[in-house]
Amino acid sequence: MLKKIIFAILGIVIVFAGVTLYFTMSAKTKQPKAQQQNFKIDEDKAIKNLSTAVTFKTISQEKEKDINYEYFKEFQQFLKDTYPEIYKQLEYKEINDYSMIFKWSGKDSSKKPIGLTSHYDVVPVAKGTEVKWQEDAFSGAVDEKYIWGRGTLDDKVGVIGTLEAVDYLLKEGFVPPQDLYLFFGHDEENGGDAGAAEITKYFKNNMIQFEYIMDEGGAIVNNMVPGVEDPVGVIGVAEKGSATIMLSVEGSGGHSSQPKNKTTIGRLSAAIAALEEQQFTASIAGPTKELFEYTAPEMSFGYKYVFENQWLFKPIIKKILLGKPATAAVTRTTIAPTIFKAGDKGNILPEFAEAQINIRVMPGDTFNSLKKQVNAIIDDKHVKVTITGNEASAVSSSTSRGFKMIQQAAINTNDQTIIAPYIMIGASDSKHYSKISDDAYRFLPIEMEDDGLERMHGTNERVEKVAYMKAIQFYIDLMKQ
């Protein structure tokens, strides 16, 4: 009898090992083969043009009255002077004075057009950090390795990289197979309401629907996915929504010498502590699931074994991802308390207290479902909950022609890179443009330094010259497809 039990257990182990190893070893790559391209770009000219573009202080200040739009006009004139053939051969239109649309007529205008978009406004330099910059933030300084300054990553590099590619192709006599639009917003850093939103209205009014649009977003990053040694380039097929949860409590005040057991501040603090302790439900679904479907076949064996058998190891995978803020953010709607207001005198109990919590909303989560979760977690009827803002964008296809074109161009110019879809945790102008396109993709074709993402809105923003030149090659390759 004992032998039968042992053999039965061994049989189960063998079957289990066989099934899991089969799933591991039979995983097929989702990466196309690189096709070598040879575009002879004038590197000195391209670097000079980005360097000069950085010197225009096109800063989106928080208050409209503080924005100096003279710099925006000067930047527009710089583009006209630098790329005369583009203005001569493409149709040009300004939207709301400072945003720009170019139409490049293709061979077959009956097909849905393609849109390539970037923005040229930049964030200000944080006060007190100016002395920490190795080069002035608006110098456009160039050394042996880098181009320095605001916009070299976010996102004048996208504007100039695209225009350099178009200028190159025009001189080759190239005509795109379908209409190609370039549009550049001027207020993305402030939400895009005057730029991208108005550009969207223009296309809607003219009944123009795009096959796909590519905006800034994911980039090529090292050490992003566990078990993958090569850089991973991530294409945002969706972006999380940005919303605000307001928690408020009203109660009786009085002198601080006779406090009740639960004050307004105490109730509100307990509510926030409960939310931070429990968090919203995490799941490996949608774009996050697709990210690992694309990267798992490229992982080292141990990680590959785990990620190719999600049906078995999902709890372990979830624990790994929740271990770091960056990976936790792609599995759930996040909670970030940012503002707390209560009281105005040291010896008086406040009658009213409120807190503001910024949440980044995952696709599939609605404000109604989130509000129910918040009330259940807090479990205090005295705490009033309201949610306002934007829910997540629609999820674009990772099997469409557009996605495959972007993936192919990225691999052609960065042949040791793994390209995969993902959920973008920040916001971009695509939240507007997705309304006029079958699919919206978010990808900046730049291989980042290890701390590149921190530099984007931080100190010492810069781009490697090699990475910038590869970005131009990417845009040429994409347009030629």
KAZI-V972803 format. One record per run of one state. SS is the DSSP state (H for helix, E for strand, C for the rest). FROM is the first residue (numbers start at 1). LEN is the number of residues. If there is no record, write none. Layout:
# KAZI-V972803
ss->(SS;SS)
from->(FROM;FROM)
len->(LEN;LEN)
This chain:
# KAZI-V972803
ss->(C;H;C;H;C;E;C;H;C;H;C;H;C;E;C;E;C;E;C;E;C;H;C;E;C;E;C;H;C;E;C;H;C;H;C;E;C;E;C;E;C;E;H;C;H;C;H;C;H;C;H;C;H;C;E;C;E;C;E;C;H;C;E;C;H;C;E;C;H;E;C;H;C;E;H;C)
from->(1;2;26;43;55;59;60;64;67;69;83;84;90;91;96;99;105;114;120;122;123;130;133;142;143;146;149;156;173;180;186;188;191;196;206;210;222;232;240;241;251;255;256;259;264;279;286;299;301;308;310;323;325;329;334;343;348;349;352;362;367;379;383;390;401;414;418;425;430;437;448;452;457;462;465;481)
len->(1;24;17;12;4;1;4;3;2;14;1;6;1;5;3;6;9;6;2;1;7;3;9;1;3;3;7;17;7;6;2;3;5;10;4;12;10;8;1;10;4;1;3;5;15;7;13;2;7;2;13;2;4;5;9;5;1;3;10;5;12;4;7;11;13;4;7;5;7;11;4;5;5;3;16;1)
